[in-house]
Amino acid sequence: MQSLSTRMAAAAADVQALIAAHLSPLAAASPVASAMIYACTGGKGLRGFLVLESARLHGIAYADALPVAAAVEAVHAYSLVHDDMPAMDDDDLRRGRPTVHRQWDEATALLAGDALQSLGFELIATAALPDSARVTLLAGFARAAGIHGMVGGQEADIAAETAARPLSLDQIIALQRGKTGALITWSASAGAVMAGADAAPLRAFGDAIGLAFQITDDILDVEGSAATMGKAVQKDAAAGKATFVSLLGLQGAKDQALALLQTADAALIPYGATAATLRETAQFVITRQN
Amino acid sequence: MQSLSTRMAAAAADVQALIAAHLSPLAAASPVASAMIYACTGGKGLRGFLVLESARLHGIAYADALPVAAAVEAVHAYSLVHDDMPAMDDDDLRRGRPTVHRQWDEATALLAGDALQSLGFELIATAALPDSARVTLLAGFARAAGIHGMVGGQEADIAAETAARPLSLDQIIALQRGKTGALITWSASAGAVMAGADAAPLRAFGDAIGLAFQITDDILDVEGSAATMGKAVQKDAAAGKATFVSLLGLQGAKDQALALLQTADAALIPYGATAATLRETAQFVITRQN
């Protein structure tokens, strides 16, 4: 079998091709459509890959799961486009290229993000899956993306920058459950929802790797370089923000990530050998270099 | 029967109460949640009212349609919050009050808009309607909101401000079909979708009043005052933008709105007397003062 990174890259290419096929007819006349395609290009595609792997685990055809994978990547891309804007993180670099508002302008970035969110919902609503699966996926997706999930976590993250005292570990865990965890957990459990199967084990898996993902992000923010990360690093320390590293120390954060990897592995026991790729993916989450 | 404005105000109050009930538990700790409630308050609630009336026409219970009405008002509110931001129209006043980014800040406005879009999808996905109805509603909602609908129209509107020549009438009609028409048409036909009935007549009705709505907006931009409109007026003429008034003249625009009212009335013929309120609503669309 091909290496995990090769398979992830192939899935990411399929996701990007699906989104580009959807938007290319508009792109000649619409900078916003071009910016949407641009924003969905160049990422690792972790969330989409989790959708596809959890679908495979439940016998869902790759082609049927692909629009759902594209949906979560579209919404993830929207969140990055908006987070990078001057009103938020004011970043110039993302995935090694200019951010959307630098490549185009702020109005284009705002609209591209808005339309990418709509596109995510459209892709799930029109997927070739049973109505009941689509409705359940959409309800969870909306909650994971909104004020109870990603946006709520983003708000808490911004508030932490100006808070009188640094966040506690519990507060950071809650923040990250929203900011990055909710969408990762949704992605990891999407295949079970598609098949109408019990999603609890994959949700536990997703919770563990979602948190491990963020801890690794904090470690990479200290240890990584802008060249490998493709974005600015060491912004958290410069801003005096509490991170998993500032609270647990570098070694403590690494130990915590390893413990979460074991939790993730244990959650996959019911699936036996068929979950080998998800196990590898969990390993990837904490060993990645960007 | 109570007057149309009384009934619309009552429906708008129900929609606002449903959204507030959803978000109030968060509002104490979350300025974004507070801003979401604020953004959904004070509007006429036309789109939500169209949802409720088209649902009534098809025998759908008011309580079952109400979350769908709230969904379209949440997405409409998100579009206003983002459109008012400095990167877009840079408006200070909306519905007679400070815009969200003036009342809070740009980051809060960006996130509140983003989360309002998610909320719209969540409210439909969790409504007490058949799965097939929810899926069809959501697919149409996503398309009406996104790059093929509202966002696409918004992009065309911004592009028109810096275009070398003013738009033609056909171009303005296409722009408005996206910017305001798509969501109004979706709202007017939502009841038929909920009931699994033929939505074509209500779509024709929605198309006509959507365009009439925008023509009336252009007329009010010339004839109205900031006091009655609750927002800045005469911005289009100041910006040298083509509008229905600049292209057709004031009387020509009024004649066109009346012709569309007749089209809207004709589309309602299949529903007979039960569509009296929708007829009144169409009348309201072109006679409103704000």
Contacts between the chains, C-beta under 8 A, distances in Angstrom:
chain1	res1	chain2	res2	distance
A	23	B	147	6.9
A	26	B	147	6.2
A	26	B	148	7.7
A	26	B	152	7.4
A	30	B	147	6.9
A	30	B	152	6.8
A	30	B	155	6.1
A	31	B	155	7.4
A	32	B	147	6.3
A	32	B	151	6.7
A	32	B	152	7.4
A	32	B	155	4.7
A	33	B	147	5.6
A	36	B	147	6.8
A	78	B	114	7.7
A	79	B	114	8.0
A	82	B	110	5.8
A	82	B	111	8.0
A	82	B	114	6.3
A	85	B	110	6.8
A	87	B	105	7.5
A	87	B	106	3.6
A	87	B	107	4.8
A	87	B	109	7.8
A	87	B	110	5.6
A	88	B	107	5.5
A	88	B	110	6.6
A	105	B	87	7.5
A	106	B	87	3.6
A	107	B	87	4.8
A	107	B	88	5.5
A	107	B	158	5.8
A	108	B	155	7.9
A	109	B	87	7.8
A	110	B	82	5.8
A	110	B	85	6.8
A	110	B	87	5.6
A	110	B	88	6.6
A	110	B	110	7.4
A	111	B	82	8.0
A	111	B	151	5.2
A	111	B	154	6.2
A	111	B	155	5.6
A	113	B	114	7.4
A	114	B	78	7.7
A	114	B	79	8.0
A	114	B	82	6.3
A	114	B	113	7.4
A	114	B	114	7.7
A	114	B	117	6.8
A	114	B	146	7.9
A	114	B	151	5.4
A	115	B	146	4.7
A	115	B	147	4.2
A	115	B	151	4.1
A	115	B	152	7.6
A	117	B	114	6.8
A	117	B	117	5.4
A	117	B	118	7.1
A	118	B	117	7.1
A	118	B	142	5.0
A	118	B	143	7.7
A	118	B	145	4.5
A	118	B	146	3.1
A	118	B	147	7.3
A	118	B	149	8.0
A	118	B	151	6.9
A	119	B	142	7.3
A	119	B	146	5.6
A	119	B	147	7.0
A	121	B	121	5.0
A	121	B	138	6.3
A	121	B	141	7.6
A	121	B	142	4.2
A	122	B	139	6.4
A	122	B	142	3.5
A	122	B	143	5.7
A	122	B	146	6.3
A	125	B	135	5.8
A	125	B	138	4.2
A	125	B	139	3.8
A	125	B	142	5.7
A	126	B	139	5.1
A	131	B	131	3.8
A	131	B	132	5.0
A	131	B	134	7.6
A	131	B	135	4.9
A	132	B	131	5.0
A	134	B	131	7.6
A	134	B	135	5.1
A	134	B	138	7.8
A	135	B	125	5.8
A	135	B	131	4.9
A	135	B	134	5.1
A	135	B	135	6.2
A	135	B	138	8.0
A	138	B	121	6.3
A	138	B	125	4.2
A	138	B	134	7.8
A	138	B	135	8.0
A	138	B	138	5.8
A	139	B	122	6.3
A	139	B	125	3.8
A	139	B	126	5.1
A	141	B	121	7.6
A	142	B	118	5.0
A	142	B	119	7.3
A	142	B	121	4.2
A	142	B	122	3.5
A	142	B	125	5.7
A	143	B	118	7.7
A	143	B	122	5.7
A	145	B	118	4.4
A	146	B	114	7.9
A	146	B	115	4.7
A	146	B	118	3.1
A	146	B	119	5.6
A	146	B	122	6.3
A	147	B	23	6.9
A	147	B	26	6.2
A	147	B	30	7.0
A	147	B	32	6.3
A	147	B	33	5.6
A	147	B	36	6.8
A	147	B	115	4.1
A	147	B	118	7.3
A	147	B	119	7.0
A	148	B	26	7.7
A	149	B	118	8.0
A	151	B	32	6.7
A	151	B	111	5.2
A	151	B	114	5.4
A	151	B	115	4.1
A	151	B	118	6.9
A	152	B	26	7.4
A	152	B	30	6.9
A	152	B	32	7.4
A	152	B	115	7.6
A	154	B	111	6.2
A	155	B	30	6.1
A	155	B	31	7.4
A	155	B	32	4.7
A	155	B	108	7.9
A	155	B	111	5.6
A	158	B	107	5.8
